[in-house]
Amino acid sequence: MNPSCWRATDDLEVWFFELMGTSNSPAAKGARSLAILVTWTIWCERNRQVFNEEVKSTARIIDEIKEASRWWISAGAKHLFFLVDRHISE
């Protein structure tokens, strides 16, 4: 997941699978869940800025991602738990 190794692409699906691969390991499943969560949060923030002319700070968006991670984990995202649990308070 090193950004210096990423290939430029305009296709979200290509980016996603190149970033996460197709492994079924718990870490890969957790990373895919986190990528979906981050992408969804950024998309929602983009819509808020475009349609409501509201802007949140980067720190606030990161806090929302952390909070959403907690909700996803409590809803059963067990692989996400192993990926973010020890880092959630950072």
Legacy VTK file of the C-alpha trace (Angstrom):
# vtk DataFile Version 3.0
C-alpha trace
ASCII
DATASET POLYDATA
POINTS 90 float
0.000 0.000 0.000
2.969 2.275 -0.511
1.787 5.343 -2.491
5.124 5.611 -4.300
4.264 2.305 -6.003
0.809 3.393 -7.213
0.187 3.631 -10.920
-1.819 6.630 -12.122
-5.321 5.726 -13.284
-8.653 7.409 -13.881
-10.582 4.240 -13.055
-11.600 3.768 -9.420
-12.081 0.013 -9.819
-8.611 -0.421 -11.322
-7.082 1.703 -8.546
-8.954 -0.251 -5.876
-7.873 -3.696 -7.047
-4.303 -2.637 -7.736
-4.128 -1.127 -4.263
-5.787 -3.985 -2.398
-5.210 -6.950 -4.657
-7.458 -9.975 -4.634
-6.095 -11.686 -1.538
-8.599 -13.100 0.931
-6.352 -12.615 3.950
-7.925 -10.826 6.935
-5.563 -7.864 6.425
-6.553 -7.539 2.748
-10.259 -7.758 3.601
-9.803 -5.111 6.289
-7.872 -2.889 3.884
-10.660 -3.185 1.309
-13.241 -2.221 3.933
-11.147 0.758 4.975
-10.664 1.847 1.350
-14.434 1.704 0.793
-15.064 3.663 3.990
-12.526 6.372 3.114
-13.764 6.630 -0.475
-17.379 6.908 0.682
-16.506 9.575 3.253
-14.593 11.643 0.703
-17.464 11.321 -1.780
-19.990 12.489 0.833
-17.753 15.420 1.762
-17.351 16.341 -1.894
-21.143 16.387 -2.280
-21.514 18.501 0.864
-19.071 21.052 -0.546
-20.640 21.136 -3.998
-24.322 21.115 -3.066
-24.421 22.714 0.401
-21.334 24.923 0.146
-20.157 23.566 3.496
-16.526 22.712 4.134
-15.100 20.585 6.943
-11.495 20.598 8.041
-9.291 17.665 7.135
-8.981 16.828 10.836
-12.780 16.676 11.142
-13.057 14.373 8.127
-10.413 12.059 9.605
-12.301 12.035 12.915
-15.456 11.062 11.028
-13.613 8.213 9.308
-12.395 6.957 12.688
-15.899 7.183 14.124
-17.393 5.395 11.123
-14.731 2.690 11.537
-15.938 2.132 15.087
-19.542 1.837 13.853
-18.572 -0.565 11.079
-16.631 -2.695 13.554
-19.541 -2.751 15.999
-21.775 -3.814 13.076
-19.531 -6.799 12.393
-16.673 -5.666 10.146
-14.327 -8.112 11.860
-11.473 -7.735 9.380
-11.556 -3.958 9.711
-11.221 -4.446 13.475
-7.864 -6.179 13.098
-6.606 -3.445 10.800
-7.645 -0.296 12.664
-8.307 -1.229 16.292
-4.800 -0.551 17.524
-4.558 2.687 15.500
-8.047 4.111 16.078
-6.965 6.427 18.893
-4.159 8.048 16.889
LINES 1 91
90 0 1 2 3 4 5 6 7 8 9 10 11 12 13 14 15 16 17 18 19 20 21 22 23 24 25 26 27 28 29 30 31 32 33 34 35 36 37 38 39 40 41 42 43 44 45 46 47 48 49 50 51 52 53 54 55 56 57 58 59 60 61 62 63 64 65 66 67 68 69 70 71 72 73 74 75 76 77 78 79 80 81 82 83 84 85 86 87 88 89
